[in-house]
Amino acid sequence: MDSALKVNQGVPQPPAINPRAREIIIKKRSRHLDVSACLDGIRNGNIPILAQAITLIESTKEEDRKKARELVSACLPASGNSVRIGITGVPGVGKSTFIEAFGKYITSSGHKLAVLAIDPSSERSKGSILGDKTRMETLSNDPHAFIRPTPSGGSLGGVARKTRETVILCEAAGFDIIFIETVGVGQSETAVHSMTDFFLLLMLAGAGDGLQGIKRGIMEMSDLLVIHKADGNNVEKALQARSLYQGALQLFPPAPSGWTPLALTASSLEETGLEKILETILNYVRLTEENGFFQKKRAEQAVYWMRESIDDYLLSRFYGNPHIKKVLPEMEKKVKEGLTDPFRAASELLKLF
Amino acid sequence: MDSALKVNQGVPQPPAINPRAREIIIKKRSRHLDVSACLDGIRNGNIPILAQAITLIESTKEEDRKKARELVSACLPASGNSVRIGITGVPGVGKSTFIEAFGKYITSSGHKLAVLAIDPSSERSKGSILGDKTRMETLSNDPHAFIRPTPSGGSLGGVARKTRETVILCEAAGFDIIFIETVGVGQSETAVHSMTDFFLLLMLAGAGDGLQGIKRGIMEMSDLLVIHKADGNNVEKALQARSLYQGALQLFPPAPSGWTPLALTASSLEETGLEKILETILNYVRLTEENGFFQKKRAEQAVYWMRESIDDYLLSRFYGNPHIKKVLPEMEKKVKEGLTDPFRAASELLKLF
């Protein structure tokens, strides 16, 4: 844990800036940005500069991409010193209030928190919260928190790359806890799982109800289940659900991390259970740093993203080809209806390409 | 269920052939094979011809591949009328004895059973049973059963394609139940899950022990857990485990199939619990045919395999490139050690290509 969290001390805290003013500054500056000045700014924890740098990462212009690559490489040696936490849960589970409450608890405990999201625009409407930053008003105004919505547009692969590069920048800027949020109903949770150290699944007490539509396999990949909205009349139900899930988690195959997943309860409204959640996460980090899994997983994730990035590039040349784009839906329809076999269809499409 | 299982009646049953004699015939004939004669043979349930045709599918020669593609396309209209069952479980769980016992029960109930496997050679040593066909002696000699080991060599993508094409041929030959076996410790279980209608996970009563090394997420993807070796002194422990797991399964997110996964017990030694397993599978088929999920999933799987096949081809041109093959391990090492960032490494490799 020490090595993951040691950065926090000694990094100058950025001044509190009104978020609206901040955005105006960002828009004005992002067009002309010098890489080494930018690096200095980031290393000094300058939030407007960090925000501009992320805008570079998100840009599709080749000139910006080139600068962005330089900047990410330059930040790399100063990165890695954070705990990266994936947070998922279906719409209605209260993700935004949880991130707001837990985030506040984290910054008040002396940490610096960055909140990122990964759902590409097509999945955003299904309930990703960060498009609607105003729903996290307190955290938006917290000088020790940095909230960045999902970059707009683009494929999951593209969004994932941008988010992962943003993590590196945020770490170089001294953020020692990073949330990556996803709605968990599509493909993005695999991407989030592949770029975080710890995976937290938010749930509700009514078994099933709170999970409608969530992808199978997510529960089993989680390091911590949090039964949310454990307040008012709901407390007893939440505690019951917690105990049921805790039992179920023990039946799962042992995780390669050596960690036994836990179930906890929390209320964002009453701000209860948050301390225990942070403690659990830090326990996980301590355990896995000691047994070497933390470092091993990060190394494997880095290779995974190198390969993903290669694959994404190679495949996008095919799927982005105008001719293929035109023919593909028709071919898919034929395959779906069993009029042609998938492998023949594939080889026909490849011939066209 | 009716549509999935109706093929069985009226298909001529193949003569019982000594398996050793069968293999000699196959080896002799596979070099010169006429597509339309082959199709006739398959449609008549001629096992030696089916086996030869599969050898064509497994061949890497372009001439054979062309014939194989024609044959698969020709068989397509007669395919689809089976229940495709994925069976997974770690080494030691008793997969071979289970497939032998359950397979015998299936053929004695009037079905025709094909048993295939998917683990590529690199994973085979971890416990796939079908390399060792002799361990299923009774089933090997059953005229209503057809056992085909994993094709040797090749990537998972290649093996998966061959297995999926083999399914089509087996269906055209009148096999109405198809097992696809995998060891579940690597990547192959995702492939199996993506080509089967029903996913069965074999387990042992000692929670955890019997699951060591199994991939996280598999339990949650399963439609049926079977607590195996429920015999002798083990019966009570198995029943307890069953009830624990049944409770846990109800806490999982609802499956899009509308099916609630079950836990059952079975003994291959005492041949108990097998009837209930078949009944459960057929109940699943009935439910999902009625609610449309069965057909929907098959259509989605077909599109999945078209895309997988395209991706596999495009990526293999990169990863198979001699220059890339030489440089890749070095680059991976640098990425693992954090000396370069994954996206920069990816773009450098792509430049080399």
Interface residues (C-beta under 8 A of the other chain):
Chain A: R69 V72 S73 L76 G80 R161 R164 E165 I168 A207 G208 L211 Q212 G213 I214 K215 R216 G217 I218 M219 E220 M221 L244 Y245 G247 A248 Q250 L251 F252 P253 P254 A255 P256 A299 E300 A302 V303 Y304 W305 M306 R307 S309 I310 D311 Y313 L314 L315 F318 M331 E332 V335 K336 E337 G338 T340 D341 P342 F343 R344 A345 A346 S347 L349 L350
Chain B: R69 V72 S73 L76 G80 R161 R164 E165 I168 A207 G208 L211 Q212 G213 I214 K215 R216 G217 I218 M219 E220 M221 L244 Y245 G247 A248 Q250 L251 F252 P253 P254 A255 P256 A299 E300 A302 V303 Y304 W305 M306 R307 S309 I310 D311 Y313 L314 L315 F318 M331 E332 V335 K336 E337 G338 T340 D341 P342 F343 R344 A345 A346 S347 L349 L350
